[in-house]
Amino acid sequence: MSVKIRIPSPLRNFTNGADIIEVTAENVTQALDQLKLQAKGIETRLFKGPNQLNRYVNIYKNEEDIRFLQNLKTPVKDGDELSIVPAIAGGVAGKLLIEKSSANEPQSVADAGAVAEAMRLVQKHFKGVSDLHTEIAEDPECPEIYVEVTFKVKSESNDALQAHHQYTLEWLRIVPEEKRRNIRIVYTMN
């Protein structure tokens, strides 16, 4: 079955700039396996181990989070669309958040307005949010610096997953793709 996989901007260097890759598959695992064959090196950005997505990678099938379906075993059919969505985070409105590079020169990390919007959406969708803060972090698996919005939430895991799903849908709807770059959310449950 022909399935389209939407590739986010930060991963397009693996697809020669293509924003959509078409594959033939019967489930999400097969689709991602086909993607790995067509986009050499992308596997290290998507997976932390065999069939284990990195914690900051979300996959949506036709705008539905696969974690609410059958996860990587979710069936796909002709015409379905999978979206790879890096997890998102937050900051201070109106400026770019910056970090000093190794040459001690400032480099932009993320759009601060988008970071502030991420923080607002966290407070809107998650219940019992505490210790909400941002920090500049580096991905140990690749040379990427990003802004991480970190918080604790007092809720059951299903409530948190549903909140994350609603958060992500609104985030994708209201924040332009180019402003979503290098922003992730990370939460723990009390």
C-alpha positions as CSV (number, residue, x, y, z in Angstrom):
1,M,0.0,0.0,0.0
2,S,1.3,3.4,-0.9
3,V,1.9,5.6,2.2
4,K,3.3,9.1,2.4
5,I,5.7,10.0,5.2
6,R,6.0,13.7,6.0
7,I,9.5,14.6,6.9
8,P,10.1,17.5,9.3
9,S,12.7,20.2,8.3
10,P,15.4,19.0,10.7
11,L,15.5,15.6,9.1
12,R,15.3,16.6,5.4
13,N,19.1,16.5,5.1
14,F,18.6,12.7,5.1
15,T,16.0,12.8,2.3
16,N,17.9,15.2,0.0
17,G,15.5,18.0,1.0
18,A,12.3,16.0,0.2
19,D,9.5,16.8,2.6
20,I,7.5,13.7,1.6
21,I,8.7,10.2,1.0
22,E,6.4,7.5,-0.4
23,V,6.7,3.9,0.7
24,T,4.9,0.7,0.4
25,A,3.9,-0.9,3.8
26,E,1.2,-2.6,5.8
27,N,2.0,-1.1,9.2
28,V,4.1,1.8,10.7
29,T,7.1,-0.4,11.4
30,Q,7.3,-1.5,7.7
31,A,6.8,2.1,6.6
32,L,9.7,3.3,8.8
33,D,11.8,0.4,7.6
34,Q,11.3,1.5,4.0
35,L,12.1,5.1,5.0
36,K,15.4,4.0,6.6
37,L,16.3,2.3,3.2
38,Q,15.6,5.5,1.3
39,A,17.1,7.9,3.8
40,K,20.4,6.6,5.0
41,G,21.3,7.7,8.5
42,I,17.8,8.8,9.5
43,E,17.5,5.7,11.8
44,T,19.8,7.2,14.4
45,R,17.6,10.3,14.7
46,L,14.3,8.3,15.0
47,F,15.3,5.2,17.1
48,K,17.2,4.6,20.3
49,G,17.2,0.8,19.7
50,P,15.4,-1.8,17.6
51,N,11.8,-0.8,17.3
52,Q,12.1,1.8,20.1
53,L,11.5,5.4,19.0
54,N,13.6,8.1,20.6
55,R,11.6,9.8,23.4
56,Y,11.5,13.1,21.4
57,V,10.0,11.5,18.2
58,N,6.2,11.3,17.7
59,I,4.6,9.6,14.8
60,Y,1.1,10.5,13.6
61,K,-1.1,8.5,11.2
62,N,-3.5,10.8,9.5
63,E,-3.2,13.3,12.5
64,E,-3.7,10.5,15.1
65,D,-0.9,9.8,17.5
66,I,0.1,6.1,17.0
67,R,0.6,5.7,20.7
68,F,-3.2,5.9,21.0
69,L,-3.5,3.3,18.2
70,Q,-1.3,0.2,18.0
71,N,2.0,2.1,18.2
72,L,4.5,0.8,15.7
73,K,2.2,-2.1,14.8
74,T,-0.5,0.4,13.7
75,P,-1.9,-0.8,10.3
76,V,-1.7,1.6,7.3
77,K,-3.6,1.5,4.0
78,D,-3.2,3.0,0.6
79,G,-3.4,6.8,0.8
80,D,-2.5,7.1,4.6
81,E,-0.1,9.7,5.7
82,L,2.4,9.4,8.5
83,S,4.0,12.5,10.0
84,I,7.2,12.5,12.0
85,V,6.9,15.2,14.6
86,P,9.9,16.0,16.8
87,A,8.7,16.6,20.4
88,I,8.4,20.3,21.2
89,A,9.4,22.6,24.1
90,G,9.4,26.4,25.2
91,G,11.0,30.2,26.4
92,V,10.8,34.1,26.4
93,A,8.7,36.0,23.8
94,G,10.0,38.3,21.2
95,K,13.7,37.2,20.7
96,L,15.6,34.2,19.6
97,L,17.0,32.2,22.5
98,I,20.8,32.0,22.0
99,E,23.7,29.9,23.2
100,K,27.4,30.6,22.8
101,S,29.0,28.4,20.2
102,S,32.3,26.7,20.7
103,A,33.9,29.8,19.1
104,N,32.1,31.8,21.8
105,E,29.9,33.4,19.2
106,P,26.1,33.7,19.8
107,Q,24.1,31.2,17.8
108,S,20.3,31.1,17.6
109,V,18.6,28.0,19.1
110,A,14.9,28.6,18.9
111,D,12.2,31.3,18.3
112,A,11.4,32.6,21.7
113,G,7.8,33.4,20.7
114,A,7.3,29.8,19.8
115,V,8.9,28.7,23.1
116,A,6.4,31.0,25.0
117,E,3.5,29.5,23.0
118,A,4.7,26.0,23.9
119,M,4.7,26.9,27.6
120,R,1.2,28.4,27.3
121,L,0.0,25.2,25.6
122,V,1.6,23.0,28.3
123,Q,-0.3,24.9,31.0
124,K,-3.5,24.8,28.9
125,H,-3.5,21.0,28.2
126,F,-1.7,19.4,31.1
127,K,-3.2,19.1,34.6
128,G,-1.2,19.7,37.7
129,V,1.8,21.3,36.0
130,S,4.7,22.2,38.4
131,D,8.4,23.0,38.0
132,L,7.8,24.4,34.5
133,H,11.1,25.8,33.1
134,T,13.2,26.0,30.0
135,E,16.8,25.1,29.4
136,I,19.1,24.9,26.5
137,A,20.1,21.2,25.9
138,E,22.2,19.2,23.5
139,D,21.2,16.0,21.9
140,P,24.0,13.5,22.8
141,E,23.2,11.4,19.7
142,C,23.8,14.2,17.2
143,P,25.4,17.7,17.3
144,E,22.1,19.6,17.8
145,I,21.3,22.2,20.4
146,Y,17.6,22.8,21.3
147,V,15.4,24.4,23.8
148,E,13.7,21.9,26.2
149,V,10.6,22.8,28.2
150,T,10.6,20.6,31.2
151,F,7.9,20.1,33.7
152,K,6.2,17.7,36.2
153,V,2.6,16.7,35.9
154,K,0.2,15.2,38.4
155,S,-2.0,12.9,36.4
156,E,-2.4,9.3,35.3
157,S,-0.3,8.2,32.3
158,N,-3.4,8.0,30.0
159,D,-4.4,11.5,31.0
160,A,-0.8,12.7,30.3
161,L,-0.8,10.9,26.9
162,Q,-4.1,12.5,25.9
163,A,-2.9,15.9,27.1
164,H,0.3,15.5,25.0
165,H,-1.8,14.5,22.0
166,Q,-4.1,17.6,22.3
167,Y,-1.0,19.8,23.0
168,T,0.7,18.5,19.8
169,L,-2.4,18.9,17.6
170,E,-2.8,22.6,18.7
171,W,0.9,23.2,18.5
172,L,1.0,22.0,14.9
173,R,-2.1,24.0,14.0
174,I,-1.0,27.4,15.3
175,V,2.8,27.5,15.2
176,P,4.4,27.7,11.7
177,E,6.9,24.8,11.0
178,E,9.9,27.1,10.7
179,K,9.3,28.4,14.3
180,R,8.8,24.9,15.8
181,R,12.4,23.9,15.1
182,N,14.6,23.0,18.0
183,I,11.9,23.0,20.6
184,R,10.9,20.0,22.7
185,I,8.8,19.2,25.7
186,V,9.8,16.7,28.3
187,Y,7.7,15.8,31.3
188,T,7.7,13.5,34.2
189,M,4.7,12.3,36.2
190,N,4.5,12.7,40.0
